[in-house]
């Protein structure tokens, strides 16, 4: 379950910085988080095969190259004009 929390001070009649208490609200955002994950899946994967599409592949490649740079590792790249 994903929650968001907000808090606000309830002012006292004497004004700031005195406070009578706090009002705290909790909102369940699980449905919104699931919708975001689903949208991300659709944006980065082919809906028929489930494999990475061009956007997803490019994103994954950049993340991997950045990870390799941080760890001083090497990476190999191959170019193919037949991939479409």
mmCIF file as gemmi writes it, N, C-alpha and C atoms, coordinates in Angstrom:
data_model
loop_
_atom_site.group_PDB
_atom_site.id
_atom_site.type_symbol
_atom_site.label_atom_id
_atom_site.label_alt_id
_atom_site.label_comp_id
_atom_site.label_asym_id
_atom_site.label_entity_id
_atom_site.label_seq_id
_atom_site.pdbx_PDB_ins_code
_atom_site.Cartn_x
_atom_site.Cartn_y
_atom_site.Cartn_z
_atom_site.occupancy
_atom_site.B_iso_or_equiv
_atom_site.pdbx_formal_charge
_atom_site.auth_seq_id
_atom_site.auth_asym_id
_atom_site.pdbx_PDB_model_num
ATOM 1 N N . UNK Axp A 1 ? 0.844 -1.16 0 1 0 ? 1 A 1
ATOM 2 C CA . UNK Axp A 1 ? 0 0 0 1 0 ? 1 A 1
ATOM 3 C C . UNK Axp A 1 ? 0.901 1.238 0 1 0 ? 1 A 1
ATOM 4 N N . UNK Axp A 2 ? 0.574 2.202 -0.826 1 0 ? 2 A 1
ATOM 5 C CA . UNK Axp A 2 ? 1.299 3.476 -0.884 1 0 ? 2 A 1
ATOM 6 C C . UNK Axp A 2 ? 0.437 4.562 -0.257 1 0 ? 2 A 1
ATOM 7 N N . UNK Axp A 3 ? 1.051 5.33 0.613 1 0 ? 3 A 1
ATOM 8 C CA . UNK Axp A 3 ? 0.335 6.407 1.294 1 0 ? 3 A 1
ATOM 9 C C . UNK Axp A 3 ? 1.089 7.71 1.128 1 0 ? 3 A 1
ATOM 10 N N . UNK Axp A 4 ? 0.345 8.803 1.145 1 0 ? 4 A 1
ATOM 11 C CA . UNK Axp A 4 ? 0.948 10.125 1.232 1 0 ? 4 A 1
ATOM 12 C C . UNK Axp A 4 ? 0.438 10.758 2.523 1 0 ? 4 A 1
ATOM 13 N N . UNK Axp A 5 ? 1.304 11.478 3.18 1 0 ? 5 A 1
ATOM 14 C CA . UNK Axp A 5 ? 0.968 12.088 4.468 1 0 ? 5 A 1
ATOM 15 C C . UNK Axp A 5 ? 1.127 13.597 4.363 1 0 ? 5 A 1
ATOM 16 N N . UNK Axp A 6 ? 0.199 14.322 4.971 1 0 ? 6 A 1
ATOM 17 C CA . UNK Axp A 6 ? 0.279 15.782 5.049 1 0 ? 6 A 1
ATOM 18 C C . UNK Axp A 6 ? -0.046 16.2 6.468 1 0 ? 6 A 1
ATOM 19 N N . UNK Axp A 7 ? 0.651 17.219 6.921 1 0 ? 7 A 1
ATOM 20 C CA . UNK Axp A 7 ? 0.404 17.731 8.272 1 0 ? 7 A 1
ATOM 21 C C . UNK Axp A 7 ? 0.351 19.25 8.223 1 0 ? 7 A 1
ATOM 22 N N . UNK Axp A 8 ? -0.538 19.819 9.025 1 0 ? 8 A 1
ATOM 23 C CA . UNK Axp A 8 ? -0.659 21.278 9.129 1 0 ? 8 A 1
ATOM 24 C C . UNK Axp A 8 ? -0.932 21.627 10.586 1 0 ? 8 A 1
ATOM 25 N N . UNK Axp A 9 ? -0.318 22.689 11.035 1 0 ? 9 A 1
ATOM 26 C CA . UNK Axp A 9 ? -0.552 23.148 12.402 1 0 ? 9 A 1
ATOM 27 C C . UNK Axp A 9 ? -1.909 23.827 12.511 1 0 ? 9 A 1
ATOM 28 N N . UNK Axp A 10 ? -2.602 23.564 13.603 1 0 ? 10 A 1
ATOM 29 C CA . UNK Axp A 10 ? -3.857 24.249 13.905 1 0 ? 10 A 1
ATOM 30 C C . UNK Axp A 10 ? -3.484 25.412 14.814 1 0 ? 10 A 1
ATOM 31 N N . UNK Axp A 11 ? -3.654 26.66 14.348 1 0 ? 11 A 1
ATOM 32 C CA . UNK Axp A 11 ? -3.18 27.809 15.122 1 0 ? 11 A 1
ATOM 33 C C . UNK Axp A 11 ? -3.983 28.026 16.403 1 0 ? 11 A 1
ATOM 34 N N . UNK Axp A 12 ? -3.3 28.572 17.365 1 0 ? 12 A 1
ATOM 35 C CA . UNK Axp A 12 ? -3.912 28.951 18.629 1 0 ? 12 A 1
ATOM 36 C C . UNK Axp A 12 ? -4.425 30.386 18.48 1 0 ? 12 A 1
ATOM 37 N N . UNK Axp A 13 ? -5.324 30.808 19.36 1 0 ? 13 A 1
ATOM 38 C CA . UNK Axp A 13 ? -5.867 32.167 19.296 1 0 ? 13 A 1
ATOM 39 C C . UNK Axp A 13 ? -4.781 33.221 19.482 1 0 ? 13 A 1
ATOM 40 N N . UNK Axp A 14 ? -3.698 32.851 20.131 1 0 ? 14 A 1
ATOM 41 C CA . UNK Axp A 14 ? -2.604 33.801 20.354 1 0 ? 14 A 1
ATOM 42 C C . UNK Axp A 14 ? -1.754 33.99 19.1 1 0 ? 14 A 1
ATOM 43 N N . UNK Axp A 15 ? -1.956 33.15 18.099 1 0 ? 15 A 1
ATOM 44 C CA . UNK Axp A 15 ? -1.201 33.279 16.857 1 0 ? 15 A 1
ATOM 45 C C . UNK Axp A 15 ? 0.126 32.537 16.895 1 0 ? 15 A 1
ATOM 46 N N . UNK Axp A 16 ? 0.866 32.652 15.812 1 0 ? 16 A 1
ATOM 47 C CA . UNK Axp A 16 ? 2.15 31.944 15.721 1 0 ? 16 A 1
ATOM 48 C C . UNK Axp A 16 ? 3.111 32.453 16.775 1 0 ? 16 A 1
ATOM 49 N N . UNK Axp A 17 ? 3.997 31.711 17.31 1 0 ? 17 A 1
ATOM 50 C CA . UNK Axp A 17 ? 4.296 30.317 16.976 1 0 ? 17 A 1
ATOM 51 C C . UNK Axp A 17 ? 3.478 29.323 17.782 1 0 ? 17 A 1
ATOM 52 N N . UNK Axp A 18 ? 2.506 29.802 18.576 1 0 ? 18 A 1
ATOM 53 C CA . UNK Axp A 18 ? 1.68 28.894 19.368 1 0 ? 18 A 1
ATOM 54 C C . UNK Axp A 18 ? 0.739 28.116 18.457 1 0 ? 18 A 1
ATOM 55 N N . UNK Axp A 19 ? 0.559 26.855 18.791 1 0 ? 19 A 1
ATOM 56 C CA . UNK Axp A 19 ? -0.347 26.018 18.007 1 0 ? 19 A 1
ATOM 57 C C . UNK Axp A 19 ? -1.203 25.195 18.952 1 0 ? 19 A 1
ATOM 58 N N . UNK Axp A 20 ? -2.449 25.014 18.576 1 0 ? 20 A 1
ATOM 59 C CA . UNK Axp A 20 ? -3.383 24.227 19.368 1 0 ? 20 A 1
ATOM 60 C C . UNK Axp A 20 ? -3.125 22.735 19.147 1 0 ? 20 A 1
ATOM 61 N N . UNK Axp A 21 ? -2.674 22.395 17.963 1 0 ? 21 A 1
ATOM 62 C CA . UNK Axp A 21 ? -2.429 20.992 17.629 1 0 ? 21 A 1
ATOM 63 C C . UNK Axp A 21 ? -2.03 20.88 16.17 1 0 ? 21 A 1
ATOM 64 N N . UNK Axp A 22 ? -2.177 19.692 15.642 1 0 ? 22 A 1
ATOM 65 C CA . UNK Axp A 22 ? -1.835 19.451 14.24 1 0 ? 22 A 1
ATOM 66 C C . UNK Axp A 22 ? -2.936 18.63 13.589 1 0 ? 22 A 1
ATOM 67 N N . UNK Axp A 23 ? -3.167 18.912 12.327 1 0 ? 23 A 1
ATOM 68 C CA . UNK Axp A 23 ? -4.12 18.151 11.533 1 0 ? 23 A 1
ATOM 69 C C . UNK Axp A 23 ? -3.304 17.302 10.57 1 0 ? 23 A 1
ATOM 70 N N . UNK Axp A 24 ? -3.45 15.989 10.654 1 0 ? 24 A 1
ATOM 71 C CA . UNK Axp A 24 ? -2.681 15.071 9.813 1 0 ? 24 A 1
ATOM 72 C C . UNK Axp A 24 ? -3.653 14.287 8.948 1 0 ? 24 A 1
ATOM 73 N N . UNK Axp A 25 ? -3.372 14.226 7.647 1 0 ? 25 A 1
ATOM 74 C CA . UNK Axp A 25 ? -4.197 13.431 6.735 1 0 ? 25 A 1
ATOM 75 C C . UNK Axp A 25 ? -3.324 12.388 6.053 1 0 ? 25 A 1
ATOM 76 N N . UNK Axp A 26 ? -3.893 11.232 5.831 1 0 ? 26 A 1
ATOM 77 C CA . UNK Axp A 26 ? -3.23 10.134 5.127 1 0 ? 26 A 1
ATOM 78 C C . UNK Axp A 26 ? -4.107 9.792 3.927 1 0 ? 26 A 1
ATOM 79 N N . UNK Axp A 27 ? -3.499 9.702 2.759 1 0 ? 27 A 1
ATOM 80 C CA . UNK Axp A 27 ? -4.247 9.388 1.549 1 0 ? 27 A 1
ATOM 81 C C . UNK Axp A 27 ? -3.65 8.148 0.9 1 0 ? 27 A 1
ATOM 82 N N . UNK Axp A 28 ? -4.498 7.184 0.578 1 0 ? 28 A 1
ATOM 83 C CA . UNK Axp A 28 ? -4.063 5.968 -0.096 1 0 ? 28 A 1
ATOM 84 C C . UNK Axp A 28 ? -3.891 6.274 -1.583 1 0 ? 28 A 1
ATOM 85 N N . UNK Axp A 29 ? -2.67 6.154 -2.094 1 0 ? 29 A 1
ATOM 86 C CA . UNK Axp A 29 ? -2.392 6.439 -3.506 1 0 ? 29 A 1
ATOM 87 C C . UNK Axp A 29 ? -1.954 5.175 -4.252 1 0 ? 29 A 1
ATOM 88 N N . UNK Axp A 30 ? -2.353 4.013 -3.739 1 0 ? 30 A 1
ATOM 89 C CA . UNK Axp A 30 ? -1.966 2.747 -4.355 1 0 ? 30 A 1
ATOM 90 C C . UNK Axp A 30 ? -2.455 2.662 -5.794 1 0 ? 30 A 1
ATOM 91 N N . UNK Axp A 31 ? -3.708 3.031 -6.049 1 0 ? 31 A 1
ATOM 92 C CA . UNK Axp A 31 ? -4.257 2.948 -7.408 1 0 ? 31 A 1
ATOM 93 C C . UNK Axp A 31 ? -3.486 3.85 -8.364 1 0 ? 31 A 1
ATOM 94 N N . UNK Axp A 32 ? -3.116 5.039 -7.907 1 0 ? 32 A 1
ATOM 95 C CA . UNK Axp A 32 ? -2.361 5.963 -8.756 1 0 ? 32 A 1
ATOM 96 C C . UNK Axp A 32 ? -0.978 5.395 -9.068 1 0 ? 32 A 1
ATOM 97 N N . UNK Axp A 33 ? -0.316 4.802 -8.071 1 0 ? 33 A 1
ATOM 98 C CA . UNK Axp A 33 ? 1.012 4.217 -8.285 1 0 ? 33 A 1
ATOM 99 C C . UNK Axp A 33 ? 0.942 3.04 -9.256 1 0 ? 33 A 1
ATOM 100 N N . UNK Axp A 34 ? -0.092 2.215 -9.143 1 0 ? 34 A 1
ATOM 101 C CA . UNK Axp A 34 ? -0.259 1.096 -10.073 1 0 ? 34 A 1
ATOM 102 C C . UNK Axp A 34 ? -0.501 1.592 -11.491 1 0 ? 34 A 1
ATOM 103 N N . UNK Axp A 35 ? -1.282 2.662 -11.64 1 0 ? 35 A 1
ATOM 104 C CA . UNK Axp A 35 ? -1.526 3.241 -12.965 1 0 ? 35 A 1
ATOM 105 C C . UNK Axp A 35 ? -0.238 3.802 -13.559 1 0 ? 35 A 1
ATOM 106 N N . UNK Axp A 36 ? 0.606 4.42 -12.728 1 0 ? 36 A 1
ATOM 107 C CA . UNK Axp A 36 ? 1.894 4.938 -13.206 1 0 ? 36 A 1
ATOM 108 C C . UNK Axp A 36 ? 2.799 3.802 -13.668 1 0 ? 36 A 1
ATOM 109 N N . UNK Axp A 37 ? 2.828 2.701 -12.918 1 0 ? 37 A 1
ATOM 110 C CA . UNK Axp A 37 ? 3.636 1.546 -13.316 1 0 ? 37 A 1
ATOM 111 C C . UNK Axp A 37 ? 3.141 0.96 -14.633 1 0 ? 37 A 1
ATOM 112 N N . UNK Axp A 38 ? 1.827 0.885 -14.794 1 0 ? 38 A 1
ATOM 113 C CA . UNK Axp A 38 ? 1.248 0.358 -16.029 1 0 ? 38 A 1
ATOM 114 C C . UNK Axp A 38 ? 1.583 1.265 -17.217 1 0 ? 38 A 1
ATOM 115 N N . UNK Axp A 39 ? 1.483 2.571 -17.028 1 0 ? 39 A 1
ATOM 116 C CA . UNK Axp A 39 ? 1.82 3.514 -18.098 1 0 ? 39 A 1
ATOM 117 C C . UNK Axp A 39 ? 3.294 3.412 -18.469 1 0 ? 39 A 1
ATOM 118 N N . UNK Axp A 40 ? 4.162 3.238 -17.477 1 0 ? 40 A 1
ATOM 119 C CA . UNK Axp A 40 ? 5.592 3.079 -17.739 1 0 ? 40 A 1
ATOM 120 C C . UNK Axp A 40 ? 5.855 1.791 -18.515 1 0 ? 40 A 1
ATOM 121 N N . UNK Axp A 41 ? 5.156 0.74 -18.157 1 0 ? 41 A 1
ATOM 122 C CA . UNK Axp A 41 ? 5.292 -0.538 -18.869 1 0 ? 41 A 1
ATOM 123 C C . UNK Axp A 41 ? 4.871 -0.386 -20.329 1 0 ? 41 A 1
ATOM 124 N N . UNK Axp A 42 ? 3.76 0.293 -20.572 1 0 ? 42 A 1
ATOM 125 C CA . UNK Axp A 42 ? 3.296 0.501 -21.945 1 0 ? 42 A 1
ATOM 126 C C . UNK Axp A 42 ? 4.25 1.384 -22.74 1 0 ? 42 A 1
ATOM 127 N N . UNK Axp A 43 ? 4.879 2.353 -22.084 1 0 ? 43 A 1
ATOM 128 C CA . UNK Axp A 43 ? 5.777 3.277 -22.774 1 0 ? 43 A 1
ATOM 129 C C . UNK Axp A 43 ? 7.101 2.629 -23.146 1 0 ? 43 A 1
ATOM 130 N N . UNK Axp A 44 ? 7.52 1.593 -22.428 1 0 ? 44 A 1
ATOM 131 C CA . UNK Axp A 44 ? 8.848 1.019 -22.633 1 0 ? 44 A 1
ATOM 132 C C . UNK Axp A 44 ? 8.86 -0.394 -23.197 1 0 ? 44 A 1
ATOM 133 N N . UNK Axp A 45 ? 7.71 -1.029 -23.329 1 0 ? 45 A 1
ATOM 134 C CA . UNK Axp A 45 ? 7.656 -2.409 -23.809 1 0 ? 45 A 1
ATOM 135 C C . UNK Axp A 45 ? 6.649 -2.554 -24.945 1 0 ? 45 A 1
ATOM 136 N N . UNK Axp A 46 ? 6.933 -3.489 -25.809 1 0 ? 46 A 1
ATOM 137 C CA . UNK Axp A 46 ? 6.013 -3.813 -26.888 1 0 ? 46 A 1
ATOM 138 C C . UNK Axp A 46 ? 4.814 -4.54 -26.282 1 0 ? 46 A 1
ATOM 139 N N . UNK Axp A 47 ? 3.589 -4.102 -26.555 1 0 ? 47 A 1
ATOM 140 C CA . UNK Axp A 47 ? 2.427 -4.725 -25.923 1 0 ? 47 A 1
ATOM 141 C C . UNK Axp A 47 ? 2.184 -6.17 -26.375 1 0 ? 47 A 1
ATOM 142 N N . UNK Axp A 48 ? 2.622 -6.52 -27.578 1 0 ? 48 A 1
ATOM 143 C CA . UNK Axp A 48 ? 2.386 -7.869 -28.086 1 0 ? 48 A 1
ATOM 144 C C . UNK Axp A 48 ? 3.391 -8.87 -27.532 1 0 ? 48 A 1
ATOM 145 N N . UNK Axp A 49 ? 4.671 -8.518 -27.552 1 0 ? 49 A 1
ATOM 146 C CA . UNK Axp A 49 ? 5.716 -9.464 -27.148 1 0 ? 49 A 1
ATOM 147 C C . UNK Axp A 49 ? 6.228 -9.241 -25.733 1 0 ? 49 A 1
ATOM 148 N N . UNK Axp A 50 ? 6.045 -8.04 -25.199 1 0 ? 50 A 1
ATOM 149 C CA . UNK Axp A 50 ? 6.556 -7.738 -23.872 1 0 ? 50 A 1
ATOM 150 C C . UNK Axp A 50 ? 8.036 -7.395 -23.848 1 0 ? 50 A 1
ATOM 151 N N . UNK Axp A 51 ? 8.683 -7.375 -25.014 1 0 ? 51 A 1
ATOM 152 C CA . UNK Axp A 51 ? 10.103 -7.026 -25.074 1 0 ? 51 A 1
ATOM 153 C C . UNK Axp A 51 ? 10.258 -5.509 -25.066 1 0 ? 51 A 1
ATOM 154 N N . UNK Axp A 52 ? 11.474 -5.063 -24.757 1 0 ? 52 A 1
ATOM 155 C CA . UNK Axp A 52 ? 11.738 -3.627 -24.745 1 0 ? 52 A 1
ATOM 156 C C . UNK Axp A 52 ? 11.555 -3.039 -26.136 1 0 ? 52 A 1
ATOM 157 N N . UNK Axp A 53 ? 10.892 -1.903 -26.218 1 0 ? 53 A 1
ATOM 158 C CA . UNK Axp A 53 ? 10.803 -1.185 -27.484 1 0 ? 53 A 1
ATOM 159 C C . UNK Axp A 53 ? 12.014 -0.265 -27.596 1 0 ? 53 A 1
ATOM 160 N N . UNK Axp A 54 ? 12.062 0.552 -28.626 1 0 ? 54 A 1
ATOM 161 C CA . UNK Axp A 54 ? 13.225 1.414 -28.837 1 0 ? 54 A 1
ATOM 162 C C . UNK Axp A 54 ? 13.455 2.358 -27.656 1 0 ? 54 A 1
ATOM 163 N N . UNK Axp A 55 ? 12.39 2.945 -27.156 1 0 ? 55 A 1
ATOM 164 C CA . UNK Axp A 55 ? 12.515 3.862 -26.012 1 0 ? 55 A 1
ATOM 165 C C . UNK Axp A 55 ? 13.02 3.128 -24.775 1 0 ? 55 A 1
ATOM 166 N N . UNK Axp A 56 ? 12.453 1.968 -24.514 1 0 ? 56 A 1
ATOM 167 C CA . UNK Axp A 56 ? 12.873 1.188 -23.354 1 0 ? 56 A 1
ATOM 168 C C . UNK Axp A 56 ? 14.301 0.703 -23.467 1 0 ? 56 A 1
ATOM 169 N N . UNK Axp A 57 ? 14.688 0.278 -24.674 1 0 ? 57 A 1
ATOM 170 C CA . UNK Axp A 57 ? 16.056 -0.184 -24.895 1 0 ? 57 A 1
ATOM 171 C C . UNK Axp A 57 ? 17.047 0.956 -24.687 1 0 ? 57 A 1
ATOM 172 N N . UNK Axp A 58 ? 16.731 2.119 -25.243 1 0 ? 58 A 1
ATOM 173 C CA . UNK Axp A 58 ? 17.616 3.274 -25.109 1 0 ? 58 A 1
ATOM 174 C C . UNK Axp A 58 ? 17.753 3.676 -23.639 1 0 ? 58 A 1
ATOM 175 N N . UNK Axp A 59 ? 16.649 3.667 -22.934 1 0 ? 59 A 1
ATOM 176 C CA . UNK Axp A 59 ? 16.666 4.02 -21.511 1 0 ? 59 A 1
ATOM 177 C C . UNK Axp A 59 ? 17.521 3.032 -20.721 1 0 ? 59 A 1
ATOM 178 N N . UNK Axp A 60 ? 17.322 1.74 -20.978 1 0 ? 60 A 1
ATOM 179 C CA . UNK Axp A 60 ? 18.087 0.709 -20.28 1 0 ? 60 A 1
ATOM 180 C C . UNK Axp A 60 ? 19.569 0.789 -20.617 1 0 ? 60 A 1
ATOM 181 N N . UNK Axp A 61 ? 19.879 1.077 -21.891 1 0 ? 61 A 1
ATOM 182 C CA . UNK Axp A 61 ? 21.271 1.199 -22.317 1 0 ? 61 A 1
ATOM 183 C C . UNK Axp A 61 ? 21.965 2.351 -21.598 1 0 ? 61 A 1
ATOM 184 N N . UNK Axp A 62 ? 21.303 3.506 -21.523 1 0 ? 62 A 1
ATOM 185 C CA . UNK Axp A 62 ? 21.902 4.66 -20.844 1 0 ? 62 A 1
ATOM 186 C C . UNK Axp A 62 ? 22.099 4.395 -19.349 1 0 ? 62 A 1
ATOM 187 N N . UNK Axp A 63 ? 21.155 3.716 -18.724 1 0 ? 63 A 1
ATOM 188 C CA . UNK Axp A 63 ? 21.305 3.373 -17.31 1 0 ? 63 A 1
ATOM 189 C C . UNK Axp A 63 ? 22.481 2.427 -17.098 1 0 ? 63 A 1
ATOM 190 N N . UNK Axp A 64 ? 22.612 1.447 -17.98 1 0 ? 64 A 1
ATOM 191 C CA . UNK Axp A 64 ? 23.706 0.479 -17.861 1 0 ? 64 A 1
ATOM 192 C C . UNK Axp A 64 ? 25.056 1.136 -18.111 1 0 ? 64 A 1
ATOM 193 N N . UNK Axp A 65 ? 25.137 2.012 -19.105 1 0 ? 65 A 1
ATOM 194 C CA . UNK Axp A 65 ? 26.395 2.704 -19.378 1 0 ? 65 A 1
ATOM 195 C C . UNK Axp A 65 ? 26.791 3.605 -18.21 1 0 ? 65 A 1
ATOM 196 N N . UNK Axp A 66 ? 25.83 4.259 -17.604 1 0 ? 66 A 1
ATOM 197 C CA . UNK Axp A 66 ? 26.119 5.099 -16.439 1 0 ? 66 A 1
ATOM 198 C C . UNK Axp A 66 ? 26.6 4.248 -15.268 1 0 ? 66 A 1
ATOM 199 N N . UNK Axp A 67 ? 25.987 3.09 -15.095 1 0 ? 67 A 1
ATOM 200 C CA . UNK Axp A 67 ? 26.403 2.18 -14.024 1 0 ? 67 A 1
ATOM 201 C C . UNK Axp A 67 ? 27.823 1.688 -14.268 1 0 ? 67 A 1
ATOM 202 N N . UNK Axp A 68 ? 28.138 1.363 -15.508 1 0 ? 68 A 1
ATOM 203 C CA . UNK Axp A 68 ? 29.492 0.898 -15.847 1 0 ? 68 A 1
ATOM 204 C C . UNK Axp A 68 ? 30.524 1.993 -15.608 1 0 ? 68 A 1
ATOM 205 N N . UNK Axp A 69 ? 30.169 3.24 -15.936 1 0 ? 69 A 1
ATOM 206 C CA . UNK Axp A 69 ? 31.095 4.347 -15.719 1 0 ? 69 A 1
ATOM 207 C C . UNK Axp A 69 ? 31.393 4.53 -14.236 1 0 ? 69 A 1
ATOM 208 N N . UNK Axp A 70 ? 30.357 4.403 -13.411 1 0 ? 70 A 1
ATOM 209 C CA . UNK Axp A 70 ? 30.553 4.558 -11.964 1 0 ? 70 A 1
ATOM 210 C C . UNK Axp A 70 ? 31.455 3.465 -11.408 1 0 ? 70 A 1
ATOM 211 N N . UNK Axp A 71 ? 31.366 2.275 -11.964 1 0 ? 71 A 1
ATOM 212 C CA . UNK Axp A 71 ? 32.148 1.141 -11.462 1 0 ? 71 A 1
ATOM 213 C C . UNK Axp A 71 ? 33.422 0.906 -12.266 1 0 ? 71 A 1
ATOM 214 N N . UNK Axp A 72 ? 33.74 1.815 -13.152 1 0 ? 72 A 1
ATOM 215 C CA . UNK Axp A 72 ? 34.953 1.718 -13.969 1 0 ? 72 A 1
ATOM 216 C C . UNK Axp A 72 ? 34.971 0.444 -14.812 1 0 ? 72 A 1
ATOM 217 N N . UNK Axp A 73 ? 33.814 -0.017 -15.223 1 0 ? 73 A 1
ATOM 218 C CA . UNK Axp A 73 ? 33.742 -1.225 -16.039 1 0 ? 73 A 1
ATOM 219 C C . UNK Axp A 73 ? 33.653 -0.879 -17.509 1 0 ? 73 A 1
ATOM 220 N N . UNK Axp A 74 ? 33.83 -1.862 -18.324 1 0 ? 74 A 1
ATOM 221 C CA . UNK Axp A 74 ? 33.741 -1.66 -19.763 1 0 ? 74 A 1
ATOM 222 C C . UNK Axp A 74 ? 32.379 -2.077 -20.282 1 0 ? 74 A 1
ATOM 223 N N . UNK Axp A 75 ? 32.101 -1.658 -21.473 1 0 ? 75 A 1
ATOM 224 C CA . UNK Axp A 75 ? 30.845 -2.039 -22.123 1 0 ? 75 A 1
ATOM 225 C C . UNK Axp A 75 ? 31.105 -2.164 -23.608 1 0 ? 75 A 1
ATOM 226 N N . UNK Axp A 76 ? 30.41 -3.076 -24.236 1 0 ? 76 A 1
ATOM 227 C CA . UNK Axp A 76 ? 30.526 -3.257 -25.674 1 0 ? 76 A 1
ATOM 228 C C . UNK Axp A 76 ? 29.199 -2.896 -26.315 1 0 ? 76 A 1
ATOM 229 N N . UNK Axp A 77 ? 29.291 -2.241 -27.446 1 0 ? 77 A 1
ATOM 230 C CA . UNK Axp A 77 ? 28.093 -1.87 -28.185 1 0 ? 77 A 1
ATOM 231 C C . UNK Axp A 77 ? 28.23 -2.382 -29.608 1 0 ? 77 A 1
ATOM 232 N N . UNK Axp A 78 ? 27.146 -2.829 -30.152 1 0 ? 78 A 1
ATOM 233 C CA . UNK Axp A 78 ? 27.119 -3.263 -31.544 1 0 ? 78 A 1
ATOM 234 C C . UNK Axp A 78 ? 26.021 -2.487 -32.24 1 0 ? 78 A 1
ATOM 235 N N . UNK Axp A 79 ? 26.251 -2.135 -33.479 1 0 ? 79 A 1
ATOM 236 C CA . UNK Axp A 79 ? 25.258 -1.393 -34.231 1 0 ? 79 A 1
ATOM 237 C C . UNK Axp A 79 ? 24.694 -2.294 -35.318 1 0 ? 79 A 1
ATOM 238 N N . UNK Axp A 80 ? 23.406 -2.293 -35.418 1 0 ? 80 A 1
ATOM 239 C CA . UNK Axp A 80 ? 22.76 -3.07 -36.459 1 0 ? 80 A 1
ATOM 240 C C . UNK Axp A 80 ? 21.685 -2.207 -37.098 1 0 ? 80 A 1
ATOM 241 N N . UNK Axp A 81 ? 21.788 -2.034 -38.391 1 0 ? 81 A 1
ATOM 242 C CA . UNK Axp A 81 ? 20.79 -1.233 -39.091 1 0 ? 81 A 1
ATOM 243 C C . UNK Axp A 81 ? 19.548 -2.06 -39.399 1 0 ? 81 A 1
ATOM 244 N N . UNK Axp A 82 ? 19.583 -3.345 -39.106 1 0 ? 82 A 1
ATOM 245 C CA . UNK Axp A 82 ? 18.431 -4.207 -39.392 1 0 ? 82 A 1
ATOM 246 C C . UNK Axp A 82 ? 17.399 -4.216 -38.265 1 0 ? 82 A 1
ATOM 247 N N . UNK Axp A 83 ? 17.75 -3.664 -37.119 1 0 ? 83 A 1
ATOM 248 C CA . UNK Axp A 83 ? 16.784 -3.587 -36.022 1 0 ? 83 A 1
ATOM 249 C C . UNK Axp A 83 ? 15.779 -2.483 -36.301 1 0 ? 83 A 1
ATOM 250 N N . UNK Axp A 84 ? 14.536 -2.814 -36.283 1 0 ? 84 A 1
ATOM 251 C CA . UNK Axp A 84 ? 13.487 -1.821 -36.53 1 0 ? 84 A 1
ATOM 252 C C . UNK Axp A 84 ? 12.339 -2.045 -35.604 1 0 ? 84 A 1
